[in-house]
Amino acid sequence: QVQVVESGGGLVQPGGSLRLSCAASGFSFSTYFMRWYRRAPGKQRELVATITGGGFTNYRDSVKGRFTISRDNAKNTVYLQMNSLKPEDTAIYYCNAQVVSTDFWGQGTQVTVSS
């Protein structure tokens, strides 16, 4: 069955960096878009970044120039490199795969940006 599992969250000071990973299984990973979402306390879930199977990327405006989404199709893994982190980046980050019109989500990984 389709599974996505996130890792790599934690506590970091403003201006710091973290790299999130999402290990996927159960589908033909290289042919599907992969996305990172986040949900901040008291807010709705929002799309952070998207990567196509061929590596084309798209970002929400607030993270452009600071976050980089990438993928390793040989490892069935997608990454989110987050630099210059701000307190407003604090959220639970979720990996998403939409396979045959069905959304699959991981359990999420907490990112807290605080001094």
Backbone as JSON, one array per atom type, in Angstrom:
{
  "sequence": "QVQVVESGGGLVQPGGSLRLSCAASGFSFSTYFMRWYRRAPGKQRELVATITGGGFTNYRDSVKGRFTISRDNAKNTVYLQMNSLKPEDTAIYYCNAQVVSTDFWGQGTQVTVSS",
  "N": [[0.83, -1.17, 0.0], [0.26, 2.37, -0.39], [2.56, 4.48, 1.17], [3.83, 7.23, 3.0], [6.42, 8.68, 4.79], [7.5, 11.0, 7.04], [10.44, 12.72, 8.22], [12.91, 14.41, 10.26], [12.25, 16.84, 11.46], [12.33, 19.39, 14.1], [13.64, 21.47, 16.77], [14.75, 24.7, 16.16], [16.8, 27.62, 16.01], [15.86, 30.99, 15.08], [16.84, 31.86, 11.78], [18.25, 29.58, 11.4], [18.72, 26.22, 9.98], [17.03, 23.37, 8.59], [16.59, 20.04, 7.38], [14.07, 18.29, 5.91], [12.87, 14.98, 5.35], [11.14, 12.65, 3.26], [10.1, 9.52, 2.97], [8.89, 7.38, 0.54], [6.65, 4.78, -0.51], [5.17, 1.96, -2.22], [4.1, 2.83, -4.63], [4.66, 4.01, -8.02], [7.07, 5.91, -7.7], [8.68, 7.81, -9.14], [7.1, 8.87, -11.13], [5.22, 10.57, -10.15], [3.96, 13.7, -8.91], [5.21, 15.27, -5.98], [4.53, 16.7, -2.83], [5.01, 19.17, -0.26], [3.32, 20.16, 2.6], [2.14, 22.35, 5.2], [0.93, 22.93, 8.54], [0.23, 25.41, 10.62], [-0.12, 26.35, 14.1], [-3.49, 26.94, 14.87], [-4.11, 27.63, 12.28], [-5.04, 27.09, 8.8], [-4.14, 24.23, 6.8], [-1.47, 24.6, 4.51], [-0.08, 24.72, 1.23], [3.31, 24.21, 0.64], [5.48, 23.53, -1.09], [6.07, 22.05, -4.32], [7.07, 19.32, -6.35], [7.71, 17.99, -9.52], [7.74, 14.78, -11.24], [9.89, 14.96, -12.95], [11.44, 16.88, -11.78], [10.77, 19.59, -11.79], [9.93, 22.53, -10.01], [7.88, 24.27, -7.56], [6.93, 26.97, -5.42], [5.4, 28.36, -2.44], [4.96, 31.87, -2.0], [6.05, 32.92, 0.39], [8.17, 31.32, 1.11], [9.95, 31.23, -0.91], [13.23, 31.29, -2.18], [14.27, 30.59, 0.25], [13.56, 27.98, 0.95], [14.08, 24.71, -0.42], [12.89, 22.24, -2.48], [13.48, 18.87, -3.29], [14.21, 15.75, -4.96], [15.02, 12.26, -4.81], [14.86, 9.91, -6.96], [15.84, 7.35, -7.09], [15.95, 6.59, -4.5], [13.4, 6.83, -3.68], [12.58, 9.12, -2.3], [11.73, 12.33, -1.06], [12.8, 15.63, -0.39], [12.97, 18.49, 1.81], [14.71, 21.24, 2.03], [15.31, 23.65, 4.35], [16.16, 26.87, 4.89], [17.35, 29.84, 6.58], [15.35, 30.08, 8.56], [12.27, 31.19, 10.01], [10.3, 32.36, 12.81], [7.62, 32.23, 12.01], [7.58, 30.05, 10.37], [7.11, 27.93, 11.93], [5.44, 24.93, 12.39], [3.53, 21.93, 11.75], [4.84, 19.77, 9.44], [3.9, 18.2, 6.47], [4.17, 15.49, 4.24], [3.0, 14.81, 0.98], [1.46, 12.65, -1.33], [-0.24, 12.34, -4.32], [-1.95, 9.89, -5.64], [-3.37, 8.35, -8.29], [-5.62, 10.03, -8.06], [-6.07, 9.97, -5.34], [-5.3, 11.18, -2.16], [-2.43, 10.77, -0.2], [-1.03, 10.85, 2.99], [1.62, 11.58, 5.28], [2.48, 11.17, 8.78], [3.34, 13.53, 9.68], [5.78, 16.0, 10.69], [7.15, 17.85, 13.28], [8.15, 21.19, 13.17], [9.81, 23.64, 14.85], [10.54, 26.96, 15.29], [12.37, 28.93, 17.18], [13.81, 31.12, 19.61]],
  "CA": [[0.0, 0.0, 0.0], [1.01, 3.62, -0.45], [2.98, 5.05, 2.44], [4.81, 8.3, 3.03], [6.87, 8.83, 6.17], [8.36, 12.17, 7.17], [11.41, 12.78, 9.32], [13.85, 15.51, 10.18], [11.84, 18.05, 12.15], [12.98, 19.65, 15.37], [13.68, 22.84, 17.27], [15.87, 25.44, 15.59], [16.75, 29.06, 16.26], [15.64, 31.81, 13.88], [18.02, 31.93, 10.93], [18.84, 28.25, 11.25], [18.33, 25.36, 8.86], [16.64, 21.98, 8.81], [16.22, 19.31, 6.17], [13.05, 17.26, 6.09], [12.86, 13.89, 4.39], [9.9, 11.91, 3.14], [10.32, 8.24, 2.31], [7.64, 6.92, -0.05], [6.64, 3.4, -0.97], [3.87, 1.44, -2.65], [3.67, 3.36, -5.91], [5.76, 4.33, -8.93], [7.43, 7.22, -7.15], [9.29, 8.76, -10.07], [6.14, 9.41, -12.08], [4.21, 11.38, -9.47], [4.28, 14.91, -8.17], [5.26, 15.17, -4.52], [4.28, 18.02, -2.23], [5.12, 19.42, 1.17], [2.35, 21.07, 3.19], [2.34, 22.61, 6.62], [-0.2, 23.45, 9.3], [0.66, 26.15, 11.8], [-1.15, 26.38, 15.15], [-4.62, 27.83, 14.65], [-4.25, 28.02, 10.87], [-5.34, 26.01, 7.88], [-3.03, 23.64, 6.1], [-1.1, 25.33, 3.3], [0.91, 24.1, 0.36], [4.61, 24.86, 0.75], [6.31, 23.31, -2.27], [5.71, 20.94, -5.19], [8.09, 18.9, -7.31], [7.21, 17.02, -10.48], [8.61, 13.63, -11.38], [11.08, 15.37, -13.66], [12.23, 17.8, -10.99], [10.33, 20.98, -11.82], [9.51, 22.9, -8.65], [7.07, 25.46, -7.33], [6.93, 27.3, -4.0], [4.6, 29.48, -2.01], [5.8, 33.07, -2.02], [6.71, 33.21, 1.66], [9.36, 30.48, 1.32], [10.83, 31.32, -2.08], [14.58, 31.75, -1.87], [14.73, 30.02, 1.53], [13.3, 26.54, 0.95], [14.34, 23.98, -1.67], [12.37, 20.88, -2.56], [14.23, 18.03, -4.22], [13.84, 14.34, -4.86], [15.95, 11.24, -5.27], [13.96, 8.85, -7.43], [16.45, 6.05, -6.81], [15.7, 6.28, -3.08], [11.98, 7.08, -3.4], [12.59, 10.08, -1.2], [11.66, 13.75, -1.37], [13.42, 16.43, 0.67], [12.7, 19.92, 1.89], [15.79, 21.97, 2.7], [14.76, 24.91, 4.85], [17.2, 27.77, 5.38], [16.89, 31.15, 7.06], [14.04, 29.81, 9.15], [11.64, 32.26, 10.77], [9.29, 31.84, 13.74], [6.37, 31.95, 11.31], [7.68, 28.75, 9.71], [6.73, 26.91, 12.91], [4.26, 24.2, 11.92], [3.72, 20.52, 11.44], [5.07, 19.64, 8.0], [3.39, 16.94, 5.96], [4.47, 15.06, 2.88], [1.78, 14.38, 0.28], [1.48, 12.05, -2.65], [-1.59, 12.15, -4.87], [-1.8, 8.73, -6.51], [-4.66, 7.97, -8.89], [-6.63, 10.93, -7.49], [-6.21, 9.77, -3.89], [-4.24, 11.81, -1.39], [-1.8, 10.01, 0.87], [-0.33, 11.75, 3.9], [2.37, 11.03, 6.39], [2.03, 11.54, 10.11], [3.8, 14.89, 9.94], [6.96, 16.21, 11.52], [7.06, 19.17, 13.89], [9.25, 22.15, 13.04], [9.63, 24.77, 15.75], [11.58, 27.96, 15.13], [12.25, 29.75, 18.37], [15.05, 31.38, 20.33]],
  "C": [[0.89, 1.25, 0.0], [1.32, 4.11, 0.97], [3.95, 6.19, 2.19], [5.14, 8.57, 4.49], [7.86, 9.97, 6.25], [9.33, 12.0, 8.32], [12.22, 14.05, 9.18], [13.44, 16.8, 10.87], [12.6, 18.25, 13.45], [12.86, 21.1, 15.75], [14.92, 23.52, 16.72], [15.7, 26.92, 15.88], [16.43, 29.81, 14.96], [16.95, 31.98, 13.1], [18.68, 30.6, 10.68], [18.27, 27.47, 10.09], [17.89, 24.0, 9.36], [16.4, 21.35, 7.44], [15.23, 18.22, 6.54], [13.19, 16.21, 5.0], [11.51, 13.22, 4.4], [10.18, 10.66, 2.33], [8.98, 7.7, 1.83], [7.77, 5.48, -0.51], [5.24, 3.03, -1.45], [3.34, 1.99, -3.94], [4.9, 3.71, -6.74], [6.21, 5.76, -8.68], [7.85, 8.22, -8.22], [8.29, 9.41, -11.02], [5.14, 10.37, -11.46], [4.8, 12.66, -8.89], [4.36, 14.56, -6.68], [5.15, 16.59, -3.96], [4.6, 18.02, -0.74], [4.06, 20.45, 1.53], [2.77, 21.36, 4.63], [1.06, 23.15, 7.25], [0.36, 24.09, 10.56], [-0.46, 26.15, 12.83], [-2.24, 27.39, 14.83], [-4.85, 28.23, 13.21], [-4.59, 26.8, 10.03], [-4.05, 25.46, 7.27], [-2.74, 24.42, 4.82], [-0.02, 24.57, 2.54], [2.21, 24.9, 0.41], [5.39, 24.74, -0.56], [5.85, 22.05, -3.01], [6.89, 20.61, -6.08], [7.49, 17.85, -8.22], [8.17, 15.83, -10.53], [9.93, 13.98, -12.06], [11.91, 16.43, -12.96], [11.86, 19.26, -11.1], [9.69, 21.31, -10.48], [8.65, 24.15, -8.63], [6.95, 25.68, -5.83], [5.89, 28.37, -3.69], [5.54, 30.68, -1.83], [6.62, 33.25, -0.75], [7.96, 32.36, 1.9], [10.33, 30.53, 0.14], [12.18, 31.91, -1.7], [15.13, 31.21, -0.56], [14.6, 28.5, 1.57], [13.62, 25.95, -0.42], [13.78, 22.58, -1.56], [13.18, 20.12, -3.6], [13.78, 16.59, -4.04], [14.96, 13.47, -5.37], [15.08, 10.05, -5.68], [14.54, 7.45, -7.2], [16.18, 5.6, -5.38], [14.24, 6.46, -2.7], [11.81, 8.08, -2.25], [12.5, 11.51, -1.75], [12.15, 14.52, -0.15], [12.87, 17.85, 0.66], [13.83, 20.54, 2.72], [15.25, 23.34, 3.07], [15.88, 25.73, 5.47], [16.58, 29.08, 5.84], [15.5, 31.05, 7.69], [13.58, 30.97, 10.02], [10.63, 31.66, 11.75], [7.98, 31.5, 13.04], [6.43, 30.68, 10.47], [7.32, 27.6, 10.67], [5.42, 26.25, 12.5], [4.57, 22.71, 11.95], [3.8, 20.42, 9.91], [4.67, 18.24, 7.55], [3.84, 16.72, 4.52], [3.19, 14.52, 2.25], [2.12, 13.76, -1.05], [0.04, 11.89, -3.1], [-1.48, 11.08, -5.95], [-3.18, 8.3, -6.98], [-5.8, 8.71, -8.17], [-6.91, 10.71, -6.01], [-5.02, 10.39, -3.19], [-3.74, 10.88, -0.28], [-0.92, 10.96, 1.67], [0.51, 10.97, 4.9], [1.8, 11.53, 7.71], [2.44, 12.97, 10.46], [5.03, 14.92, 10.82], [6.94, 17.66, 11.99], [8.33, 19.97, 13.65], [8.92, 23.34, 13.93], [10.82, 25.71, 15.62], [11.43, 28.97, 16.27], [13.62, 29.95, 19.0], [14.88, 31.03, 21.81]]
}
